[in-house]
């Protein structure tokens, strides 16, 4: 009958007599696996940051367009409702434009840190905001699913 108890080689490597494999091979495999997991996590983080940067750029562009639309609408509001309300529209446009500029000037990591700080300081507001955004997104998705593009009524 074969000896199945592990023996220690002269260099300190434990050898399993039953399979003939060395524990150092297992350690090397585990280390390779750890290295691959770390590389995968780093790659995923880089891709997520790139996607966040792209989203930040798109959001900034959309906010700039919204500010432009609000400024254009302010003139119409002046004519139809009065100068005071047109001033409110211009103030809103300026606030949106300032927010867009602030968003575009910051790094993604800074934005994430600010979001973390906000959630720590005001968790109830953060949860309420997340719930409201989730509700709106769910309604938009549901509305898109209810009426396929080809079935729109003229």
Secondary structure, 3 states (H helix, E strand, C coil): CCCCCCEECCCCCEECCCCCCEHHHHHHHHHHHHHHHHHHHHHHHHHHHHHHHHHHHHHHHHHHHHHHHHHHHHHHHHHHCCHHHHHHHHHHHHHHHHHHHHHHHCCHHHHHHHHHHHHHHCHHHHHHHHHHHHHHHHHHHHHHHHCCHHHCCC
